[in-house]
Amino acid sequence: MRHTLTSGRLAVRRARAVSTPAARILARALHCLLLLWATAVLVPSLQSQESPYIVTYDHYLEEPGSLEVEYFSNFGTQRGGNDFHAFWTEFEYGATAWWTTEVYLDGQTTFNDSTIFTGFRWENRFRLLQREHFINPVLYIEYEQISGADKILKEIEGHDGEADNGDPNADARQEHKHEIETKLILSKTFRGWNIAQNTIVTKNISPSEAWEFGYAMGVSRPLGLKARALRCTFCPENFIAGVEMYGGLGDRHSFGLHDTSHYLAPVIAWNLPSDWTLRLSPGFGLNDNSHRFLLRWGVSREFSGFGNAVSRLFGGKK
């Protein structure tokens, strides 16, 4: 998913992305040198780390050939209706060094109501510049086929507000949404600090629906930048903390902050040596249109070399 990578790890990753034999030999040599360097001077860990963000995206993509399976949960309070627990599962695959593709399956439980499946999403992220720059842009394109009962609130756009989630599931599920969502992701990491900003533009495929806009932004940093010689579970560098803010910006007919909702949410991620990552984010509504409280958490597991394993299974290259 979104990775906060050290410079050494990033160098190895770039080398792996090149497929020529000479480049592979160079990558192995570079990898050995970097391991020696890290052992000698205890530079930041070469292991990739997951971002703590749940709404905001940074510029890091999934490693080529790796599959990440993620589960996320969103508990929301609801004035004028029943509280809810929305949840979704993600399957994220690093297709290339510049393209990550992902499928979401969404559902929700509204207390004192029912539990329903609310739809699916297909997301793609394309890194526009392969090397690190002062600002690193990523293009995000997603197709959504969801019902009006979907409550994961993965992003806030247009005039989305708390009142939209107050209808009973039997009524809300009758509304069907077929949307194209795009984001321009701008991100930079400097001295351990990551700053990311997402501009969101969404359009329902129906011609009568207006373009809608939103935003998300985040700042985060590992609690420690120096790695130990041995892997450990509770080392400061395994924890990344930060804060994100997100909300809607109206639509084509009424762009701006009027009648929109906004949230501020501390975030923290715990990257375990076993390639599991845990995330936690309590979110607080900033105006009367927002849910007063959202509690998000997630767990993910990365499977490195998944693509190669599938290729070998079906008689591909070894």
N, C-alpha and C positions, 0 to 999 in steps of 0.2 A: 504494500500500500504506500502510504506517504512515509518516506524514510528521512531521518536526520542522519546523514552519513558523514563520517570523517573524511578528510582529504585522501588518506591512504586507501580507504575502502572504495572511494569513488574512482580512484585511479585504476584499481584492480578491476572494477566493474566495467570501465570503459574498454580496458584491454580485452576482456572476455567478449565484448560485443563484436569484435572483429573476428572474421571467420578464417583468415588465411593461416597456413601452417606456421609461417614466420611469426605472425602476430601471437599465435598460441604459445610458441616457445618463449617469446618476449614476455607474455603475460605471466607464465610460470616463473621466469627469472625475477620479474618485478615482484611477484607475490612473495618469493623467498626473501628478497631483500627487505621488503616491508615488514615481514615477520621478524627478521633479525633486528631491524631498526626499532620496532615496537618493544621487543624484549629488552633492548639495551637502554632505552630512554623513557619507556612508559608513556608513549604518545597516546592520544585517544584511541579507544577500542576500534578494531577493524570490523567488528560485528555491526551489521546494520541495525538501526533502531527505528521503531515505529513512532510516528508523530502522535501527540496526545489529542489532536483535534478530532472532533466528531462531525462538525458541520463544515469547517473551513478546510480547503485543500492547499497543500504546498506543492512545490515543483518536483518532488521526488516521485518516481514511478516504481512499480513492482519490478524486481529483477527479472531479466529475460529467462523464460523457461520455468519460473517459480509460480506456484499457486498459493494463494492465501485464502483461507476460509475464515469468515468472521460472523459473529452474532452480536447484534446490538439491541438494546432495549431502551424505551422511552416512556417513563411514567409522567403523566401530566394531570394537574388539577384542573377542574372544570367548573366555573361558576355558571349557574343556571342549567346544570346537567350533571351527568355522572363522570367521575374521574375515569381515566383510561390507562391502559398499558399497551403500547404499540411495540412491535418487534419486527426485525428484519434480518435475513441471512444474506451474506454477500459471498460471491465466488469471484476472486480477482486474479487475473492471469497476466503475467508479463509477456506479451506477444513478441515484442522486440525491445531494444534499448530505448526507443522513442514512442512506443505505443503500449498502453495498458488497457485491457478490456475487462468489464465486470458486469455480473448479473446480480440483481437484487430480487428477493422474494419477500413481500410485505404481508403483515397481518396485524390484528389488534384485538384486544379484549376491552370492552367497555363495561365497567362494573355495573351490576344489576341489569345487564342487557344481554350481550352475546359475544362470542368469539368468531371472527370471520377472517377469511383471506381477502386482502384488498388489492392485489395486483403485482405486477413485476416491472422492473426497469432494466434497461440495457445501457450501460455507461461506457464511454471511451474517452481516454485522455491522451493527448498528443503533445509531446515536448517539442517545441518549435526550434530551440537552440540546443545542440547536443553538449556543448561545453558550458562550464559555469561562467555566468556573466554578472554584471552589477545587479541587473534584474533578470529573472529567469521566467519567461512566459510559457504557459501551458494552455492549450485549447481543450475544452471539455465539451462533449456532445452526448446528450442522453435522450433516449426515447422512453416515455412513461406510458404504461397502460394500467391505470389505477381507477378505483372507484372514489366517490366522494367521501367514503368512510375511512380513507387512508389517513392515519394520524402519526406517522413516524416523524413528520416535521423535519425531514432531512435538510430542507432549506425553507426559508420564508421569502415569499415573493408577492408582488402586487399588493392587494389589500387583505391578504390572509390575516385572520385574527382569531381570537378565542371563540367567538360566536360561531365560526364555521364548523367547529367540532362538537357542537352541542346537540345536534339532531340524533335521534335514535338510529341504530345501525340499519334497521329495516328500511328507513327512508333514505339515509345517506348513501347506501350501497346502490340505489337506483340511478345515481349520477355516474356517468362514465367519462373519464378524462383520457384523451390521447394527446400527449404533449411532447413537444421538442424543447428541451432545455439546453441552453448553452452557457458556458462560463469562460471568462478570461481570467486565468489564474496567474498572479504575479507574486513571486516569492524570492526571498534572499536569506541566506544564512551567513552570519558574520560573527566570528569568535564565539560560536556556540549558540548565539541568538538566531532564531528564525522569525522572520516577519512575513506574513502572507496576507494577500488581499484578493478576494473573488468578486467579480462583477457578474451578476446573473441576469440573463434575458431568457424568458420563457414564452412560448406561443402554443396555445391549443390548436390542433389541426383544423378545428372548425373555423371557417372563414369569418364567422360573426364574433369570434373572441378576440380581445385586444392583446397586444404584446404587454407582458408584465415584467417588472424589474425588481431586483433585490441585491443584497450584498452580504458578504461575510468577511471577517478579518480576524487574524489571530497573531499572538506573540508567544513564543515558548523558548525554553532553554533547559538542557539537562542540569540536574543538580550538581553534577560533577563532570569535569572534562578529562580527567586523567584516569586511565584504566589500570587495574591491578594486573600483576603477572599471571594470576590464576583467575578463572571465572568465578564469580560469586553471585548470589541472589539479591542481597540487600545493599550492594555498592551504590553510592550516590549517582554514578553515571548511568545506572539502569533506570532511573526515574527522570521523566521529563515533565515539567510543569509549565503552565502558561494560562492564558485567558483568551477567549474568543467572544466576538460580538457579531450579531447577525440580525437581519430584519428585512422588511419590504420597502420598496421605493415607488409604489403605485404602479400605474399602467400608462399606456400611450395617451389616454384621454386626461389623466390626472396624475402626472408624475410628481413625486415629492414625498414628504413625510405625513401628509394629511391622511387620517384613517388607515394607518399602518401599524404593525406591531414590531417590537424590537426586544432583544434579549442580550444579557451579559452572563457569561458562564466561565467560571474557573475550570481548568482541565488538567488532568494528570494521567500519565501513562507509565506503567511498570513493565519494562522489557525483561522477561525472564531468560536465563541462559538456554532454556529448552526450546526457544523460538516461539513461546507463547507470550502474548501481550495482553495486559488488562488495562482498561481505561475507565475513568469515572469523571462525570461532569454534571454538577448541579447548576441549573440555569434559572435566572430570575427575570421576569417580565419587567420592562422599563416604562410601560404606560398602561392605560386602562384597556387597550385593545389586546394586550398580551395575556397569555396564561400567567398566573402568578408564579408558578413553579414548575420546572421540568427537571426530572432526574434521569440522566442518560448514563448508561454503562455498556461496556462491550468487552468481548474476549475474542482473540484471533490467534491463528496458528499458521505459520508459513511452512510450505513444503518445497524446499529447494530441489531443483532438478526434476520437477514434475513432468515438464515437457519432454525431456530426454527419456524418462522412464516410460512414458506413453509411446514414444517413438520406437523404443526397443521392443515393447510389447507387441506392436504391430509390424515388426520386421523392418524398422527404419534403421538409420545409422546408429552404430554402437559407439 
